[in-house]
Every structure is written in C-alpha cells, then in structure tokens.
Amino acid sequence: MNFDLTEEQLMIQESARDFAQAEIAPTSVQRDISAEFPYDIIKKLGELGFMGMMVSPENGGAGLDTISYVLAMIEMSKVDASVGVIMSVNNSLVCHGLEKYGTDYIKQTYLTPLAKGEKLGAFALSEPEAGSDATKQKTMADKDGDYYILNGMKNWITNGINADYYLVMATTDKAKGHHGISTFLIEKGTPGFGHGKKEDKLGIRSSDTCSLTFENCRVPKENLIWDEGKGFSFAMNTLNGGRIGIAAQALGIAEASLQASVKYSKERKAFGNTISNFQAIQFKIADMAVKIDAAKLLTFKAAALKDSEKKYYKEAAMAKLYSSKIAVEAALEAIQIHGGYGYVREYLVERYLRDAKITEIYEGTSEIQKMVISRALLDEK
Ligand code: CAA
C-alpha cells in the first residue's frame, strides 16, 4: 500500500487549486446569489483539460487516472461545488461512458469535443416517477426505420439547459423490464426535444438543473449507445464512476468547512481567549479532520480500484455514502463554530451546508448506496 501521490498527481492537484483560487473563487458568492451558470469558467476548464480528464488523448482527453480526477474535483468543489458538479457530470457520467461503450463514430463526433470542453454533456436517467426506482423508465424509444422516436420526460437533469449533448435512457422493449432500456445520444436542437425552467435550488445554485421533454423526437440509430437493451447497465456502470466524483465533491465541501473553522476559531475571541483554545471547539475540529481523512481513504480506494480495472461499485457507493454524510456534518459543525456569523451569507459556511446536502441525494441517495453496499455483501459467495 502506497499513500504517496505521484508527481503528476501532485501537479494536477496544484494546478486545480491554483485555478480554483484564481478563476472560480472571485465570483462564487455572486453566482450563488444570482444562480448564473459559470460559462467562462467551464470554457477555461475545458481548455486546461479538466472536462475530459480520464479520456485518452486520442479521443481529445487528458489521459489521466481517476485519482487525479478526484484530486481536481476536491480542489474545485472546495471553492465552488456548482463548478464541481458540472465538471463531474461531463467527466464521469458522459465522457467515461462514451469512451467505454461508444462506437468510433460516437467517439469522433461527440466524445472528442466533449472531452476537449468545446461541448458540454448531460446524463438523463431520472424521471418524475423513476428517481431512486430507476428501472421504471416511462420514456419510450420506438424504432422507425433508421431512427428511434422518443416520447417522455426526464427530471433533475444537471447541465440540462446548457448541455450540447444528452445521454438519455429510454425503454425500447417494455416487456423486458430494465433489460429493455437503451441509451441514446441526443443533440440540443433536435426537433421535439425541449427543456423546462431552471430549478430554483437550495444549493449548487449556479449549476443548472431542469426537466427535459421528448415529443416525437427522432434520433438516428447511429446514436444508440452500446446495444439495445443495455441502457440500464450503461447507466449503472457509469453511475459507479460518477459516485466517486460526487464523493470527491463532498470531500471538497467538507475540507472547505474544516479550513474555515480552523481559521475562524483562531480569530474569534470569547471569554478573554480565542475560541480555538476551548476544548469544545478543538474536539469539533478533531472530529471533522478524522472523518474527512476516513472519507478520503474510501474515495481514493474506490478510485484506485477503478484505475486498476477491478470491481469497484461497492467501494464507490461506500465512498459516496460516507463522504456526503460527513460533508453535511462538517458544514453543520462549521456553522456551529461560527455561531451567528455562520448563519449569514457574509461567511461562506452557510453555503457549504446548502451545497453539501445534495451530495446525499443525487447519483443515488444515501439509502440507495446502502442498498447497493448491502446487496454486494449479501450476494458475496
Ligand atoms: N453497478 C452495476 N450494476 C448494477 C448496480 C451497480 N451499482 N446496481 C444495480 N445494478 C444492476 C443489477 O445487477 C441488476 O442487473 P441484472 O438484472 O442484469 O442482474 C440491475 O442493475 C437491476 O438491479 P436490481 O435487480 O437490484 O433492481 P432494483 O430495482 O431492486 O435496484 C437500483 C436498482 C440499485 C435501486 C437502481 O435503480 C439505482 O441505482 N437507483 C438509483 C438511481 C440513481 O443513482 N440515479 C441518479 C440519477 S443521475 C444523477 O443524479 C446525475 C446528476 O444529474 C448529478
């Protein structure tokens, strides 16, 4: 077991940190208020290779490992978790799946611009009546010659308004249940394809989330990803990687909460002393640090298993379950340490709590992660 990062990984971490501080931090508070999408930041992230980090160079990516991706996600999310989720969806849910399961045509036409950050991707699995219960896809895709015709609706789609390309799960054969679900790549502007209003969210406010609608939307058969009936496997396999990204996003928020707590506790005076001298505060800081380190180890373990092409779905679920839980806890403790100042926008910690909460919900709720983990253990021979 080697806990050292390679020189390349350290370099990625440093450049992500520098970029986040210089380019993201100055506007993060304002974008949280205005809920404005960070167009310029995403464009620059693309130019630097952060939007297709794990995609091979021949497909336009940076050719890095999952550990590097985790490090970059932590640094970005430490400063702005909205940027974190936009980046995570493009990297893990869209690019990774297309590189693994797409045809040469799909890779050349769609993956390359996505990996270079010239285009943005979205992943559309959830529906109004199929969230956690994702096998119950009502969106239909009926074959018609060289096309599929899609009808239905998707919900809670990150990058839903600003994406160029959408991976959409739809049922091609109802009789086969989840083995009758397929995945399609749909371009923005395809007739019959529309989106709803930007959701007014509690946190990650500058990322965009909306519903999608499909009314007799014709998609060429070349845009079927993998095979007919493989759509649910595609979604689950991609989400396993996505869960590592969200674990890293949660870790970034937790680390930001800890850093803010340490800083504030050394500045704030009470009872004639800085509050960092009180055991009540010291114990909170110690608990936060231990939990963050444990969550980090789980996340790096899942990433390392993925990089060595071993089974990692249980570990990814564990990493997401624990990192998201401790992100909420760390943000709550940071608010407690800041007292009244923690409850107002002047300090950042109230945003950390609002941003942290979603990590327990999307890409599979904490309850779903527990299902995945317990089933993996109970099914082990
Ligand atoms: N990895 C690979 N395969 C998996 C899997 C995983 N983590 N979890 C389930 N599967 C497979 C099962 O092995 C099974 O395959 P077979 O039928 O071929 O054997 C199939 O999926 C169905 O699984 P179950 O029989 O266990 O079905 P279920 O309905 O009881 O449970 C579920 C399925 C695990 C609950 C699944 O529906 C699920 O993960 N739900 C959560 C969905 C989710 O994460 N949504 C996130 C939306 S995307 C998002 O949030 C992105 C964003 O914008 C930020």
Residues whose N, C-alpha, C, O or C-beta is under 5 A from the ligand:
A	BS01	CAA	F123 L125 S126 G131 S132 D133 A134 T135 W156 I157 T158 M236 N237 L239 Y313 Y362 E363 G364 I368 V372
